[in-house]
Amino acid sequence: MNLAKIIKTARGDKKADLLLKNGKIINVFSGEIYPNDVAIYKDMIVGIGEGYSADREIDISDCYLSPGFIDGHIHLESSMVKISEFAKTVVPLGTTSVIIDPHEIANVLGLEGIRYMLESSKYNPLNIFMMLPSCVPASSLGTSGASISVNDLYPLLDEKWVLGLGEMMNFSGVLNQIPEVLDKIKIFSPKCIDGHAPNLSGKDLCAYISAQIRSDHECTTVKEAQEKLRLGMYIMLREGSVTRNLKDLLPLLNSNNSRRCFFCCDDRHPKDLIEEGHINYLIKTAIKNGIDPITAIRMATLNTTEYFRLRNLGAIAPGYTANLVVFDNFKDFNILKVFYNGKLVAKNGELLELNPKPLEVPIRGSVNIKWLYPKDFKIRVKGNKCRIIEVIPGQIITKSSIDLPKVEDNWVISDTERDILKVAVIERHHAIKKVSVGLVKGIGLKKGALGSSVAHDSHNIIIVGTNDKDMLNVGAAIAKMGGGLAISRDEEIIDSLPLPIAGLMSDRPLLEVKENLDSLYKTSKSLGVTMDNPFMSIAFLSLEVAPHLKITNKGLVDVDNSKIVDLFLD
């Protein structure tokens, strides 16, 4: 930093590099909108006002000028593409910073996965900050590809782009004072620690927050968010691809509490990134539903930086990084130009050519399974009634019900008439001979089977099917692809999407991945599936830290009591 030149430019004694003229500045400090010029020297805003000159001037008359948008919490792996492809999509939409939690790839590849994300982040027109995964594995109730201890995390503590500890989803470990959990909290206590505490309340919530955990993105009701807000938490209003909580939480906001709230996507699928957008969609939705436009912009910028202690981001003011968004109006919210570090990087929805280009980072294969047999998917009758996982559309939590299964020759089979299907999880990291089979309701599949190597959080292979042979075929196909999604009918793979990067991400362009997914959705609907995105829904059936009944490669999980339970009750 040449401080002398910065001061000279700010005083008008030296030409700026870039001058944005006549824009309507959105001031997130004062809550005002007013026309003025913005002078930029290298990557920094140095002056606001008239009388500046610059080597390059851009007139943005009649347009609004906003700080660059920030996603406060996202698992970037959910985009199913490389970081460079993700940036190519979201930067033209106004996103200039994201705070990622590489929890998914870390559960597959451990520290190697974290390093892959850090290296892949370089030379993109997007700030990619990282919250280090706190729960790898998420619990002992499933088998993940790696285990990350406090000793593994400590060397990364002072990395430039590391902001703190990612979502502490093991809230029972916090409440029960598990030493390994508490050690992670202790070493990160000077930094930010994100929360993950769905439905936690009362004294348990107080105890959780007392451990210096200061945010939560799992609120689904105003009542839940209000309690957490009153106890000092920042509330992340989430609008993901499965977890769509934004509209339900907007009534929480008022002029007194909005500064403690900001936006995040958590998981954002290719279809939604292309058809809806990213943080720009959350801002537009908030405004459409009655939130003051400046409040909405502030929640996408300054509020996020204040929580994460990013001193020079999130506002248009001298000394702040020149990450800026030019758009037409608050109704249509068309993003016209995006500046990153003082340079124009996107225009009219297109990313401009980058120099230097993002790195191509090598990564090893991640799918290792034992040979599968049809018998691996069989369920011998051991009682009258079974526990059944019930999908809740649009939520990662499930219900737990009890019902009589359909039986044939003393074997439980899928019951398409009642929509009670087999669901299997295959361990895919260490080639352990461990397959668990349960029952799920709410998918709607009438024929064949579908499966995925994206299965939160351990990301083993999960398959839902109407018969054992198609389930076996899906499992074998995913293994051959090195990870991915597949659909089988009559023992033939009729649609698939390879995900060779950790079994989570494609090496293809995002639009191509989206079109491939559209084909998979269409194919699944032709087989009777009732939901728009069955793969995202089945991916959360194995999330053993989200209530109430889930399944991992070790068996059915009673999440409320943190234990493996039998499929049969008697």
C-alpha positions as CSV (number, residue, x, y, z in Angstrom):
1,M,0.0,0.0,0.0
2,N,1.4,3.3,-1.1
3,L,-0.2,5.5,1.6
4,A,1.2,8.7,0.3
5,K,-0.3,8.2,-3.2
6,I,-3.6,7.2,-1.7
7,I,-3.8,10.4,0.3
8,K,-2.7,12.5,-2.7
9,T,-5.4,10.9,-4.9
10,A,-8.1,11.3,-2.1
11,R,-7.2,15.1,-1.9
12,G,-7.4,15.5,-5.6
13,D,-3.7,16.2,-6.1
14,K,-3.3,13.1,-8.2
15,K,-5.5,11.6,-10.8
16,A,-7.5,8.6,-9.8
17,D,-7.4,5.4,-11.9
18,L,-11.2,5.2,-12.3
19,L,-14.0,7.7,-11.8
20,L,-17.7,6.5,-11.6
21,K,-19.7,9.6,-12.4
22,N,-23.3,10.5,-11.5
23,G,-24.4,7.3,-9.9
24,K,-27.0,7.1,-7.2
25,I,-24.9,6.0,-4.3
26,I,-26.6,3.7,-1.7
27,N,-25.0,4.7,1.6
28,V,-25.4,1.8,4.0
29,F,-24.0,3.9,6.9
30,S,-26.5,6.8,6.7
31,G,-29.4,5.0,5.0
32,E,-29.4,7.5,2.2
33,I,-29.4,7.4,-1.6
34,Y,-27.9,10.4,-3.4
35,P,-26.1,11.2,-6.6
36,N,-22.3,11.6,-6.5
37,D,-19.0,10.6,-8.1
38,V,-16.8,7.8,-6.8
39,A,-13.0,8.0,-7.3
40,I,-11.0,4.8,-7.2
41,Y,-7.2,4.3,-6.9
42,K,-6.0,0.8,-7.7
43,D,-8.4,-1.5,-5.7
44,M,-9.6,1.2,-3.2
45,I,-12.3,3.8,-3.1
46,V,-10.4,7.0,-2.2
47,G,-13.0,9.8,-2.7
48,I,-16.6,10.6,-3.0
49,G,-17.7,14.0,-4.4
50,E,-17.3,16.4,-7.2
51,G,-14.0,17.6,-8.7
52,Y,-12.1,14.4,-9.1
53,S,-10.4,13.5,-12.3
54,A,-9.2,10.0,-13.5
55,D,-7.4,8.2,-16.3
56,R,-10.7,6.5,-17.0
57,E,-14.2,7.8,-16.4
58,I,-17.5,5.8,-16.7
59,D,-20.8,7.6,-16.6
60,I,-23.5,5.7,-14.7
61,S,-26.2,8.3,-14.7
62,D,-29.7,7.2,-13.6
63,C,-28.2,4.0,-12.2
64,Y,-27.8,2.9,-8.6
65,L,-24.4,2.1,-7.2
66,S,-24.2,-0.5,-4.4
67,P,-21.5,-2.2,-2.5
68,G,-20.8,-5.7,-3.9
69,F,-23.1,-8.4,-2.5
70,I,-21.9,-11.0,0.0
71,D,-23.1,-14.5,0.7
72,G,-22.6,-15.0,4.5
73,H,-22.6,-18.8,4.4
74,I,-22.5,-21.2,1.5
75,H,-21.3,-24.7,0.8
76,L,-19.9,-24.0,-2.6
77,E,-19.9,-27.7,-3.5
78,S,-23.7,-27.5,-3.7
79,S,-23.3,-25.6,-7.0
80,M,-21.9,-28.9,-8.3
81,V,-19.2,-27.1,-10.4
82,K,-15.7,-25.8,-9.9
83,I,-15.1,-22.5,-8.1
84,S,-14.2,-20.8,-11.4
85,E,-17.6,-21.9,-12.9
86,F,-19.4,-20.7,-9.8
87,A,-17.7,-17.3,-10.0
88,K,-18.5,-17.0,-13.7
89,T,-22.2,-17.3,-12.8
90,V,-22.5,-15.2,-9.6
91,V,-20.2,-12.3,-10.2
92,P,-22.3,-10.9,-13.1
93,L,-25.2,-11.1,-10.6
94,G,-23.4,-8.7,-8.3
95,T,-21.8,-11.2,-5.8
96,T,-18.2,-10.1,-5.1
97,S,-17.6,-12.0,-1.8
98,V,-18.7,-15.4,-0.4
99,I,-17.9,-17.0,2.9
100,I,-17.6,-20.7,2.2
101,D,-17.6,-23.6,4.6
102,P,-15.9,-26.5,2.7
103,H,-17.6,-29.0,5.0
104,E,-18.8,-31.2,2.2
105,I,-15.5,-31.8,0.4
106,A,-13.7,-32.0,3.8
107,N,-15.9,-34.9,4.8
108,V,-14.7,-36.7,1.6
109,L,-11.1,-35.7,1.3
110,G,-10.2,-34.1,4.6
111,L,-7.4,-31.5,4.6
112,E,-6.7,-32.3,1.0
113,G,-10.2,-31.1,0.2
114,I,-9.8,-27.9,2.1
115,R,-6.5,-27.1,0.3
116,Y,-8.2,-27.9,-3.0
117,M,-10.8,-25.2,-2.3
118,L,-8.2,-22.7,-1.1
119,E,-6.0,-23.2,-4.2
120,S,-9.0,-23.2,-6.6
121,S,-10.1,-19.9,-5.2
122,K,-7.1,-18.0,-6.5
123,Y,-7.3,-15.7,-9.5
124,N,-11.1,-15.5,-9.5
125,P,-12.9,-12.1,-9.5
126,L,-14.5,-13.0,-6.2
127,N,-13.4,-12.9,-2.6
128,I,-13.6,-16.4,-1.3
129,F,-13.3,-16.4,2.5
130,M,-13.4,-19.6,4.5
131,M,-14.8,-20.8,7.7
132,L,-13.0,-24.0,8.6
133,P,-15.2,-27.1,9.0
134,S,-15.9,-27.8,12.6
135,C,-17.5,-31.2,12.3
136,V,-15.7,-33.7,10.2
137,P,-17.2,-36.2,10.6
138,A,-20.5,-34.6,11.6
139,S,-20.9,-37.4,14.1
140,S,-19.9,-41.0,14.7
141,L,-23.2,-42.3,13.4
142,G,-21.9,-42.4,9.8
143,T,-18.7,-43.2,8.0
144,S,-17.0,-40.2,6.3
145,G,-13.9,-40.1,4.2
146,A,-11.8,-38.2,6.7
147,S,-11.6,-37.0,10.3
148,I,-10.3,-33.5,11.0
149,S,-9.1,-32.9,14.6
150,V,-8.3,-29.7,16.4
151,N,-4.6,-30.3,15.7
152,D,-5.3,-30.5,11.9
153,L,-7.2,-27.1,12.0
154,Y,-4.7,-25.2,14.1
155,P,-2.0,-24.7,11.4
156,L,-4.8,-23.1,9.2
157,L,-5.9,-20.6,11.8
158,D,-3.8,-17.7,10.5
159,E,-4.3,-18.4,6.8
160,K,-5.1,-15.0,5.1
161,W,-8.6,-16.1,3.9
162,V,-9.7,-18.0,7.0
163,L,-12.2,-16.1,9.1
164,G,-13.0,-18.6,11.8
165,L,-14.8,-21.9,12.6
166,G,-17.6,-23.1,10.4
167,E,-21.1,-24.1,11.6
168,M,-20.9,-26.0,14.9
169,M,-23.6,-28.5,14.1
170,N,-22.6,-30.8,16.8
171,F,-24.6,-28.8,19.4
172,S,-25.0,-31.9,21.5
173,G,-21.2,-32.1,21.7
174,V,-21.2,-28.5,22.9
175,L,-23.9,-29.0,25.5
176,N,-22.3,-32.3,26.8
177,Q,-18.8,-30.6,26.9
178,I,-17.1,-33.1,24.7
179,P,-13.4,-32.2,25.0
180,E,-12.6,-32.4,21.2
181,V,-15.5,-30.0,20.5
182,L,-14.6,-27.6,23.2
183,D,-10.9,-27.6,22.1
184,K,-11.9,-26.4,18.6
185,I,-14.1,-23.6,20.1
186,K,-11.2,-22.5,22.4
187,I,-8.6,-22.1,19.6
188,F,-11.1,-20.2,17.4
189,S,-12.6,-18.0,20.1
190,P,-10.7,-14.9,19.0
191,K,-12.3,-15.3,15.6
192,C,-15.9,-15.9,14.4
193,I,-17.7,-19.2,15.2
194,D,-20.8,-20.0,13.2
195,G,-23.7,-21.8,14.7
196,H,-26.1,-24.5,13.5
197,A,-28.7,-25.2,16.1
198,P,-32.2,-25.9,14.6
199,N,-34.9,-25.8,17.2
200,L,-32.5,-25.3,20.1
201,S,-34.2,-23.2,22.8
202,G,-34.2,-22.2,26.5
203,K,-31.3,-23.1,28.7
204,D,-29.7,-25.3,26.1
205,L,-29.6,-22.4,23.7
206,C,-28.1,-20.1,26.4
207,A,-25.4,-22.7,27.0
208,Y,-24.7,-23.0,23.3
209,I,-24.3,-19.2,22.8
210,S,-22.2,-19.0,26.0
211,A,-19.6,-21.0,24.1
212,Q,-19.0,-17.9,22.0
213,I,-21.1,-19.2,19.0
214,R,-22.6,-16.0,17.6
215,S,-24.7,-16.8,14.5
216,D,-27.3,-19.2,13.2
217,H,-28.7,-19.9,9.7
218,E,-31.1,-22.7,10.7
219,C,-34.1,-20.6,11.8
220,T,-37.3,-21.6,10.1
221,T,-39.8,-19.5,12.1
222,V,-39.9,-15.9,13.4
223,K,-40.3,-17.2,17.0
224,E,-37.1,-19.3,16.8
225,A,-35.2,-16.4,15.2
226,Q,-36.5,-13.9,17.7
227,E,-35.3,-15.9,20.7
228,K,-31.8,-16.3,19.2
229,L,-31.7,-12.6,18.2
230,R,-32.7,-11.6,21.7
231,L,-29.8,-13.7,23.1
232,G,-27.2,-12.0,21.0
233,M,-27.0,-14.1,17.9
234,Y,-26.7,-12.7,14.3
235,I,-29.5,-14.3,12.2
236,M,-28.6,-15.4,8.7
237,L,-31.8,-15.3,6.6
238,R,-31.4,-18.4,4.4
239,E,-32.8,-19.0,0.9
240,G,-31.2,-22.2,-0.4
241,S,-32.4,-24.7,-3.0
242,V,-34.1,-27.0,-0.5
243,T,-34.2,-24.8,2.6
244,R,-36.3,-21.8,1.6
245,N,-36.8,-19.8,4.8
246,L,-36.5,-16.2,3.6
247,K,-40.1,-15.3,3.2
248,D,-41.0,-17.0,6.5
249,L,-38.4,-14.9,8.3
250,L,-38.9,-11.5,6.7
251,P,-41.6,-10.5,9.3
252,L,-38.8,-10.7,11.9
253,L,-37.2,-7.6,10.6
254,N,-37.7,-4.1,11.9
255,S,-35.7,-0.9,12.1
256,N,-34.3,-1.9,15.5
257,N,-33.0,-5.4,14.7
258,S,-32.2,-5.5,11.0
259,R,-28.6,-4.6,11.6
260,R,-28.1,-8.1,13.3
261,C,-29.4,-9.9,10.2
262,F,-27.8,-10.8,6.9
263,F,-28.4,-13.1,3.9
264,C,-27.0,-16.5,3.0
265,C,-27.8,-19.3,0.6
266,D,-26.2,-22.3,2.4
267,D,-26.8,-24.6,-0.6
268,R,-27.6,-23.3,-4.0
269,H,-28.1,-25.7,-6.9
270,P,-27.3,-25.0,-10.6
271,K,-30.9,-24.7,-11.7
272,D,-31.6,-22.0,-9.1
273,L,-28.4,-20.1,-9.7
274,I,-29.3,-19.8,-13.4
275,E,-33.1,-19.3,-13.2
276,E,-33.3,-17.3,-10.0
277,G,-29.9,-16.0,-9.2
278,H,-27.8,-15.7,-6.1
279,I,-27.8,-12.9,-3.4
280,N,-29.4,-10.6,-5.9
281,Y,-32.4,-12.8,-5.8
282,L,-32.6,-12.6,-2.0
283,I,-32.4,-8.8,-2.1
284,K,-35.1,-8.6,-4.8
285,T,-37.3,-11.0,-2.9
286,A,-37.0,-9.1,0.3
287,I,-37.8,-5.8,-1.4
288,K,-40.8,-7.3,-3.2
289,N,-42.1,-8.5,0.2
290,G,-42.0,-5.1,1.8
291,I,-38.5,-4.7,3.2
292,D,-37.0,-1.2,2.8
293,P,-34.5,-1.3,-0.2
294,I,-31.6,0.2,1.7
295,T,-32.2,-2.3,4.6
296,A,-32.1,-5.1,2.0
297,I,-28.9,-3.9,0.5
298,R,-27.3,-3.4,3.9
299,M,-28.2,-7.0,4.8
300,A,-26.3,-8.2,1.7
301,T,-23.3,-6.0,2.4
302,L,-22.3,-4.1,5.6
303,N,-24.1,-6.4,8.1
304,T,-22.3,-9.4,6.8
305,T,-18.9,-7.7,7.0
306,E,-19.5,-6.4,10.5
307,Y,-20.2,-9.9,11.8
308,F,-17.1,-11.4,10.0
309,R,-15.0,-8.4,11.0
310,L,-14.1,-7.6,7.4
311,R,-13.1,-4.0,7.9
312,N,-12.7,-2.7,4.3
313,L,-15.7,-4.4,2.6
314,G,-19.4,-3.8,2.4
315,A,-19.7,-0.1,1.9
316,I,-19.1,2.8,-0.5
317,A,-16.7,5.0,1.4
318,P,-13.0,6.1,1.4
319,G,-10.7,3.3,2.4
320,Y,-13.1,0.6,1.4
321,T,-12.3,-1.9,-1.4
322,A,-13.9,-1.0,-4.7
323,N,-16.2,-4.0,-5.0
324,L,-19.3,-2.3,-6.6
325,V,-22.5,-3.1,-8.3
326,V,-24.4,-1.0,-10.8
327,F,-28.1,-1.8,-11.4
328,D,-31.1,-0.1,-12.9
329,N,-33.9,0.0,-10.3
330,F,-35.2,-1.8,-7.2
331,K,-38.1,-3.5,-9.0
332,D,-36.4,-5.2,-12.0
333,F,-33.0,-5.2,-10.3
334,N,-31.0,-5.8,-13.5
335,I,-27.3,-5.9,-12.8
336,L,-25.6,-3.8,-15.4
337,K,-21.9,-3.7,-14.2
338,V,-19.8,-5.3,-11.5
339,F,-16.5,-4.0,-10.3
340,Y,-14.1,-6.1,-8.3
341,N,-11.0,-4.6,-6.7
342,G,-11.5,-1.5,-8.8
343,K,-11.8,-3.2,-12.2
344,L,-14.8,-3.8,-14.4
345,V,-15.2,-7.6,-14.4
346,A,-18.8,-8.1,-15.6
347,K,-21.1,-6.3,-17.9
348,N,-24.8,-6.9,-18.8
349,G,-24.8,-10.4,-17.3
350,E,-21.5,-11.6,-18.8
351,L,-18.1,-12.1,-17.1
352,L,-15.3,-10.3,-18.9
353,E,-12.2,-12.2,-19.8
354,L,-9.8,-12.7,-16.9
355,N,-6.1,-12.3,-16.7
356,P,-4.6,-14.3,-15.1
357,K,-7.0,-17.2,-15.4
358,P,-8.1,-19.3,-12.4
359,L,-5.9,-22.3,-11.6
360,E,-6.6,-25.9,-12.6
361,V,-6.0,-27.8,-9.4
362,P,-5.6,-31.6,-9.6
363,I,-7.5,-33.8,-7.2
364,R,-7.6,-37.6,-6.5
365,G,-10.5,-40.0,-7.0
366,S,-12.8,-40.5,-4.1
367,V,-15.1,-43.4,-4.7
368,N,-14.0,-46.7,-3.2
369,I,-16.6,-49.4,-2.6
370,K,-16.7,-53.1,-2.2
371,W,-18.3,-55.3,-4.8
372,L,-22.1,-55.0,-4.6
373,Y,-24.6,-57.9,-4.7
374,P,-28.4,-57.9,-5.0
375,K,-28.6,-59.4,-1.5
376,D,-27.0,-56.1,-0.1
377,F,-30.4,-54.4,-0.7
378,K,-32.6,-57.0,0.9
379,I,-34.5,-56.6,4.1
380,R,-35.5,-59.7,6.0
381,V,-38.7,-59.4,8.1
382,K,-37.9,-59.1,11.8
383,G,-41.1,-57.7,13.1
384,N,-44.5,-56.3,12.2
385,K,-43.9,-52.6,12.0
386,C,-41.1,-50.5,10.7
387,R,-39.7,-47.0,11.3
388,I,-40.2,-44.9,8.1
389,I,-38.4,-41.7,7.1
390,E,-40.9,-39.1,5.9
391,V,-39.7,-36.4,3.6
392,I,-40.9,-32.9,4.3
393,P,-40.9,-30.9,1.0
394,G,-38.5,-27.9,1.1
395,Q,-36.9,-28.9,4.3
396,I,-33.8,-30.8,5.4
397,I,-35.5,-32.2,8.5
398,T,-37.7,-35.3,8.2
399,K,-40.5,-36.9,10.1
400,S,-40.5,-40.3,11.7
401,S,-43.5,-42.5,11.3
402,I,-44.4,-46.1,12.0
403,D,-46.2,-48.4,9.6
404,L,-46.6,-51.9,8.3
405,P,-44.2,-52.7,5.5
406,K,-45.1,-54.5,2.3
407,V,-43.8,-58.1,2.6
408,E,-43.2,-60.8,0.0
409,D,-41.8,-64.3,0.9
410,N,-40.6,-62.9,4.3
411,W,-38.7,-60.0,2.6
412,V,-39.7,-56.4,2.9
413,I,-40.2,-54.8,-0.6
414,S,-40.9,-51.3,-1.8
415,D,-44.6,-50.4,-1.8
416,T,-45.2,-47.9,-4.7
417,E,-49.0,-47.7,-4.0
418,R,-48.3,-46.3,-0.6
419,D,-45.1,-44.5,-1.7
420,I,-43.0,-46.4,0.9
421,L,-39.7,-47.2,-0.9
422,K,-36.4,-48.8,0.0
423,V,-33.5,-46.4,0.7
424,A,-29.9,-47.7,0.8
425,V,-26.7,-46.0,1.9
426,I,-23.4,-47.5,0.6
427,E,-20.1,-46.6,2.3
428,R,-17.9,-45.2,-0.5
429,H,-14.7,-43.9,1.1
430,H,-12.8,-46.9,2.5
431,A,-14.3,-49.9,0.6
432,I,-15.9,-51.1,3.8
433,K,-18.5,-53.7,3.3
434,K,-21.2,-51.6,4.9
435,V,-24.6,-51.1,3.3
436,S,-27.7,-50.1,5.3
437,V,-31.2,-50.3,4.0
438,G,-34.4,-48.5,5.4
439,L,-37.7,-47.2,4.2
440,V,-38.7,-43.7,3.0
441,K,-42.0,-42.0,2.2
442,G,-42.6,-39.0,0.1
443,I,-40.4,-39.5,-3.0
444,G,-43.2,-40.8,-5.3
445,L,-41.0,-43.0,-7.5
446,K,-43.1,-45.7,-9.2
447,K,-40.5,-47.5,-11.2
448,G,-36.7,-48.1,-11.2
449,A,-34.2,-46.4,-8.8
450,L,-32.2,-43.2,-8.5
451,G,-29.1,-42.4,-6.5
452,S,-26.3,-40.0,-5.8
453,S,-22.9,-39.7,-4.2
454,V,-24.0,-36.3,-2.8
455,A,-25.4,-37.3,0.5
456,H,-24.9,-35.0,3.4
457,D,-22.7,-35.0,5.4
458,S,-20.5,-38.0,4.9
459,H,-21.4,-38.2,1.2
460,N,-21.7,-41.9,0.9
461,I,-23.8,-43.2,-2.0
462,I,-27.5,-43.0,-1.3
463,I,-30.1,-44.8,-3.4
464,V,-33.9,-44.9,-3.4
465,G,-35.6,-47.6,-5.5
466,T,-38.6,-49.7,-6.2
467,N,-36.6,-52.9,-6.7
468,D,-33.2,-54.3,-5.7
469,K,-31.8,-54.9,-9.2
470,D,-32.2,-51.3,-10.3
471,M,-30.8,-50.1,-6.9
472,L,-27.7,-52.3,-7.5
473,N,-27.4,-50.9,-11.0
474,V,-27.4,-47.3,-9.8
475,G,-24.8,-48.1,-7.2
476,A,-22.5,-49.7,-9.7
477,A,-22.9,-46.8,-12.2
478,I,-22.0,-44.2,-9.6
479,A,-18.9,-46.1,-8.7
480,K,-17.8,-46.4,-12.3
481,M,-18.3,-42.6,-12.9
482,G,-16.2,-41.8,-9.8
483,G,-19.2,-40.2,-8.3
484,G,-22.4,-38.6,-9.6
485,L,-26.1,-39.0,-10.1
486,A,-27.8,-41.9,-11.9
487,I,-31.2,-43.3,-12.7
488,S,-31.9,-46.9,-13.6
489,R,-35.0,-48.5,-15.1
490,D,-35.3,-52.2,-16.1
491,E,-31.7,-52.6,-15.0
492,E,-30.5,-50.0,-17.6
493,I,-29.0,-46.6,-16.7
494,I,-31.2,-44.2,-18.6
495,D,-29.8,-40.9,-17.3
496,S,-26.7,-39.8,-15.3
497,L,-24.4,-36.9,-14.4
498,P,-20.7,-37.6,-13.6
499,L,-19.3,-35.7,-10.6
500,P,-15.6,-36.6,-10.7
501,I,-14.5,-33.9,-8.2
502,A,-14.9,-35.6,-4.8
503,G,-18.2,-37.1,-6.1
504,L,-19.7,-33.7,-5.5
505,M,-18.7,-31.5,-8.4
506,S,-18.5,-31.6,-12.1
507,D,-15.6,-30.4,-14.3
508,R,-18.1,-29.2,-16.9
509,P,-19.6,-25.7,-17.4
510,L,-22.5,-24.8,-15.1
511,L,-25.0,-24.4,-17.9
512,E,-24.2,-27.9,-19.1
513,V,-24.5,-29.3,-15.6
514,K,-27.9,-27.5,-15.3
515,E,-29.1,-28.9,-18.5
516,N,-28.0,-32.4,-17.5
517,L,-29.8,-32.0,-14.2
518,D,-32.9,-30.8,-16.0
519,S,-32.8,-34.0,-18.0
520,L,-32.5,-36.1,-14.7
521,Y,-35.4,-34.2,-13.2
522,K,-37.5,-34.9,-16.2
523,T,-36.5,-38.5,-16.3
524,S,-37.3,-39.0,-12.6
525,K,-40.8,-37.4,-13.1
526,S,-41.5,-39.8,-15.9
527,L,-40.9,-42.5,-13.3
528,G,-43.4,-41.0,-10.9
529,V,-41.3,-38.7,-8.7
530,T,-43.5,-35.9,-7.4
531,M,-40.9,-33.4,-6.3
532,D,-38.9,-30.9,-8.5
533,N,-35.5,-31.9,-7.2
534,P,-35.4,-35.4,-5.8
535,F,-31.6,-35.6,-5.7
536,M,-31.3,-32.7,-3.4
537,S,-34.0,-34.2,-1.1
538,I,-32.5,-37.6,-0.9
539,A,-29.1,-36.0,-0.3
540,F,-30.4,-34.8,3.1
541,L,-31.9,-38.2,4.1
542,S,-28.5,-39.1,5.5
543,L,-27.8,-35.9,7.4
544,E,-27.6,-37.4,10.8
545,V,-27.5,-34.1,12.7
546,A,-30.8,-32.7,11.3
547,P,-34.0,-34.0,13.0
548,H,-35.7,-36.4,13.2
549,L,-35.1,-39.8,11.5
550,K,-32.2,-40.3,9.0
551,I,-30.2,-43.1,7.5
552,T,-26.4,-43.5,7.2
553,N,-24.2,-46.5,6.1
554,K,-24.4,-47.6,9.8
555,G,-28.2,-47.8,9.9
556,L,-31.3,-45.7,10.9
557,V,-30.5,-42.7,13.0
558,D,-32.8,-41.4,15.7
559,V,-31.4,-37.8,15.5
560,D,-33.2,-36.6,18.6
561,N,-31.5,-39.1,20.8
562,S,-28.3,-39.4,18.7
563,K,-28.3,-43.2,18.3
564,I,-28.7,-46.0,15.8
565,V,-32.1,-47.7,16.0
566,D,-33.5,-50.8,14.5
567,L,-35.7,-50.6,11.4
568,F,-38.3,-52.9,13.1
569,L,-39.9,-52.0,16.3
570,D,-40.7,-55.6,17.4
